[in-house]
Amino acid sequence: MLLAAAALFSVTAPLRAEVDPLIGIRVAEALDNGDREAAAAFIVAALPSAEDARIRIDLLAQLAAIESAAGRHAEAARRRLELAGLIAETDGDLSPDLIAVFDAAADDYIAAGESAAAVEVLASALAVARDAGIDAATGPILAKLGKIEGTASASAQAVISAHAEAVQAREEQQRGALDAEADKGFTTVKIYYATDRARSGSELPNDFYSGRRGELEYGTASVSIPDQHRPGKIEKPSIWTLDFREDPQRHIVLSSVVPAASEVVFAEMQDHVRRTGKAEAFVFVHGFNVSFHEAAKRTAQMAYDMNFEGLPILYSWPSRGSILSYIADTAVVNLSGRRLSRFLEDVVARSGATRIHLIAHSMGNRAMTDALELFALRYKGPMPAFDQVLFTAPDLDAGLFGEMVHTIRPAVRRITLYASNKDWALAFSRKLHGDSPRAGQGGSEILHAAEVDSIDMTEIGDDMLKHSYYANNPSALTDILSLFWRDVPPQDRCGMVAAEGEHGTYWHYDPKTCDTSALLSTLAYLRQARIAFFNEASLFLSRFVAPNTTDPQERSRLEAALKILFGG
């Protein structure tokens, strides 16, 4: 979700670039010109000043790929081992990402004629897969070990035998253990998806889809949310918290990805609507530098945090998931907009949902605006097809966005724009686009259009770049839930203060009374209980949510927020 060079900035004190902010563009241009040496030189020059681990990981991965494509396989393999060390240092030595890195290093060693080294890294990949409980990864690794010939074949067979013994020992240790659902410590959220990513060839959920273009495909995915989850967070392993593997009791985990024919997926959606009695859905479109598994986790997290009982749907376009691929992502996102438009038609016609909301983030807004503009031109229904449409932190030209919403408006009940004046990712994008204002930038220059509720969310944002506030902050999720539930205008929502900007009236969000997880949970309970009036909400609050033993200040904040929402 972070723009390529913007991820290289610090938001404390003055902005300073760690590495060349245009490196992603320079590398892409060099590769387009067939000059791998120049592309590699750009990355090598940037590495010493790349202090952020995620940026360094991206740089090393790209450099290894360039070296491998140039036929420098031994060098590429050693580079991948350096990359593996950094991933282990950052995410723990059982990170699932290590498996693909070790596997690629083995391929390079084999191409370089260093079979013994290939066996060593395949043994490392096998150990990660086994100890992290990722059984689906072991088959391809064992098959590759079985094909090792020559002097290293005996070592490969020894690794295979040792793995079989370790698996048998683990099974004996686990035999007879109870696996009661109540004791699992997590909840599984089922999401539905459409994607025009190509499959990677891996069966691992985290690697199932690549960043390459593919044909439109449908499916379902399962994401586990730990009982100790904090609203707005994507819990994951970290060496700093002594977590070394994905654990559904502590982390949000993508546990399965199941592609299926569109008929099957829409039949499952209709069955969901019948079982729950909730004919409602939201479709989430992610932004730049986001992989499929990250987008799936974010979709499930939003649904879980809002206690959303309808259909959580992801549309995932083929972002490369790399800070170096901003240009590559811009080249595919508009094509995905065409495909998204047809998918939205299917959701309207075939999902069984009668209230459908849309959320787009960052560069994903380019796909969403294109899709909705095309949809609106074709749509002939008597009522708006979509209920709430939220454009969050859109990385899109402000003038173009203002023109497009005129066409989009008849197909939508309410359009909301979330913008921020501290969004450093969009600040960089503006410079990259000739100082043209971006639609997601807030402050006094915030976009103003009669068809749009423009909300300045500058006051919130937990991530380094203040760019993902739409989903990683409980108060933003509370506002989204208010929209989904009651279609309330800004003046009747918590924290909204009218302000005058250079282009007209907009709304400034003040989170002082709305920034707690308690309010988000309260609204989720009230919605589930079908509360319609303030007196009912107050009574429900007293009995079930915040009894008299609750901190008086917290209770007062909750009641004040409910008065605004219900007009009490």
URRABEL-V199758 format. One record per run of one state. SS is the DSSP state (A for helix, B for strand, O for the rest). FROM is the first residue (numbers start at 1). TO is the last residue. Records with the same first field share a line. If there is no record, write none. Layout:
BEGIN
SS->FROM-TO + FROM-TO
END
This chain:
BEGIN
O->1-5 + 10-16 + 18-22 + 33-35 + 48-52 + 70-72 + 92-96 + 112-114 + 132-134 + 147-149 + 175-180 + 184-185 + 200-204 + 208-208 + 227-238 + 242-252 + 261-261 + 277-279 + 286-291 + 306-310 + 317-325 + 351-354 + 362-363 + 379-385 + 393-396 + 421-423 + 433-437 + 439-440 + 442-442 + 446-452 + 457-468 + 473-473 + 487-489 + 493-495 + 502-503 + 510-510 + 514-516 + 529-533 + 546-551 + 567-568
A->6-8 + 23-32 + 36-47 + 53-69 + 73-91 + 97-111 + 115-131 + 135-146 + 150-174 + 181-183 + 205-207 + 239-241 + 262-276 + 292-305 + 326-350 + 364-378 + 398-411 + 424-432 + 443-445 + 469-472 + 474-486 + 490-492 + 511-513 + 517-528 + 534-545 + 552-566
B->9-9 + 17-17 + 186-199 + 209-226 + 253-260 + 280-285 + 311-316 + 355-361 + 386-392 + 397-397 + 412-420 + 438-438 + 441-441 + 453-456 + 496-501 + 504-509
END
